[in-house]
């Protein structure tokens, strides 16, 4: 019976590990996708007024770069973005380590 309990704890631990891994990867991907979405929106808007989408993308890239520079130049904002990602990693590690204690107490 103890082997079943340990296996169940390890299964839940793996599910928590996968969840937090997905959360960190998604957070990182969103930070990359936001400037790409700005480029896409600007090229679509310029496409509505008759400018080719490729030219609109070339015009949208400096606008997205400027927005990234504004975020970088705002000292507290860039620190908050990085700290949030680090807190996701720390929270995930703490939760996975908590399951190790539970599994050891069963043995």
Protein Blocks (a to p, Z undefined) as FASTA:
>chain_A
ZZmmmmmmmmmmmmmmmmmmmmmmmmmmmmmmmmmmmmmmmmmmmmmnopafklmmmmmm
mmmmmmmmmmmmmmklmmmmmmmmmmmmmmmmmmmmmmmmmmmmmZZ
